[in-house]
Amino acid sequence: MPVGSTIELYTTILGWILYDAIWGILAYTGLVLVPFIITIVNVVIDTRDSAQEISAKGLIRILETRIYIMIGVVMFAAQPLINVNPSKTTYTQYRCGVTASKSLTKTMTELAYGDSKSTLDKSTGTFGVMLDGRTPRAPIWWYLTTKLNHAIAQTARQELPCQADLRTMGAGLSKLNIADKALKDELKDFYKDCWQPAANQFARERLPETELPAKFKDGAIYDDITWPGSEFFINRAGYYDTLRATKAVPAFPYSPSRDSVKFPEPPLGVEMGGFPTCHEWWLGYASDGVSFDSDKGLRERLLTYIKNDALPDDSEDSTGAWWKFWAEDKFATTADADDALIKTTLNAESEDIQLELTNGATDYGGMTGSTVDQFQRGMRSLIGGAGLLIGGVKKAVEVEMVRQVAPMVQSMVLLIFTVGLPLFLAMGSFSLKTMMALTLLQFSIIFWAFLFALAAWLDNFLLSGLWSGADKNANMLMDTLMPNTSGVGTQILAISWVTWMLYTLAPLAFTYCLGIVGVRAGDQVAAIVNRESGNVGNASGGGVDLAKKVITKAKG
């Protein structure tokens, strides 16, 4: 039996196990006969209250029609007859990925119960104990409709064009972290010894707009200096070229000509780290270009760690693969892309690397007025261009969470629907009307899988279209503090709200509309059956009267 998601591989089996058990309770206790009794009583009462006179034979024929229909519903839509073999329960997964040649490709993978490539496979043993050698069974009707409904939904999903999954990429980037404790501690030291003193010095000096380079005018400077790799701090004399580490950095060997002012030269044979300037510490070489060795720089070591350990690209649709595909065309240079990746990682680590810029204000002359506001505003918006593209870290995680939860909710609703089927049919007196309404309800729930896939596709489509009009040479450190009030952020926030509504309201609206259609279709079927039953009863009664008249005339 096909299913619509990985979790359904297990909830489907559980659902039919419980269906079989509940039907067994109804059958063994005789409760399954109650609807038949109620139907017989209702038909008798209706015929007695009818304006038309119906003979005994007509009544019997009406009862026969109703009972035959109920028996048919029981045999085909209630009584479990077809085995649902767990080993043959499969889920066909369609995914878009990017190949080594930077082209999009759609892959199809068939996952099976017990081999879903997920942690859910660990529950297979539990299900084996629960089954205890039994095989779940399903009624013929629901077995066929389930296969047909899933086939329709999966075919519709397959027809969606392939595109880059920017939402998944953004959510993955927002979860980046530096697990290497030594590297994280060194990063904190760099913040304390280099970036914070440089930021406080900038606030104290309050450089006029005319002294700033052209690229840093009109407030652009506050986007640049909100991260430790600030181009202004690196290139401006009196900042990173003079500030230096206050304690030894293991990545840099001790240099007597440079470090003797900080610490006496160690005895011969004793190895200790050096005290590089902040320029050398970040880039790996001094501001005058001497002793070039970028591999020792904190920037290069951070970048190597992120790419190799924190951002793997082991599959075609992983966060790392999507980042490479997206960043190659969206940044002016490779260095810009690498800086954006580091910024995004530092933003994800912001809770662990908290800096209060007002600390030490007395030592650096104080920070007051609009400068403090600009700094704090910049620090709160510390995020790379990729984070901005999907509406900021928090919004990226929220939308991605809805995307991950949606199939789980669908599988649980289907589970409840399957478990409740015997009760729904019995309470509906095993009528065609009830069966028709439940059939369309099942189709609507299964079709949610396509609606979810469509929502994800539209989300990425809108995000991609939004970026296509952006300036590729723009500073990747954009403002996301108040996305609802200015610029691109407003559009991103709108896209996120639309996506949320597509995931939540669209399936409910679809089920509601299809439910109305199902009820009306059931009413029409019931009306046809009732009309035909009445015709049979009337014809039978008229035939009896005619026979009596003929017999009377013969006797005369």
Salt bridges, closest charged atoms under 4 A:
GLU8 OE1 - HIS150 NE2 3.71
ASP20 OD2 - ARG137 NE 3.16
ASP115 OD1 - LYS117 NZ 3.08
ASP165 OD2 - ARG403 NH2 2.76
ASP185 OD2 - LYS181 NZ 2.83
GLU186 OE2 - ARG301 NH2 2.52
ASP189 OD2 - LYS247 NZ 3.44
ASP193 OD1 - LYS192 NZ 2.98
GLU211 OE1 - ARG236 NH2 3.80
GLU231 OE1 - LYS215 NZ 3.02
ASP259 OD1 - ARG244 NH2 3.14
ASP259 OD1 - ARG258 NE 2.64
GLU280 OE1 - ARG258 NH1 3.03
ASP293 OD2 - LYS296 NZ 3.59
ASP313 OD2 - LYS324 NZ 2.50
ASP317 OD2 - ARG95 NH2 2.51
GLU328 OE1 - LYS102 NZ 3.99
ASP329 OD2 - LYS330 NZ 3.34
ASP329 OD1 - LYS472 NZ 3.43
ASP338 OD1 - LYS307 NZ 3.10
ASP339 OD1 - ARG299 NE 3.05
GLU349 OE1 - LYS184 NZ 3.21
ASP352 OD2 - LYS184 NZ 3.31
GLU398 OE1 - LYS395 NZ 3.05
ASP459 OD2 - ARG167 NE 2.57
ASP479 OD2 - ARG377 NH2 2.51
ASP523 OD1 - LYS433 NZ 2.74
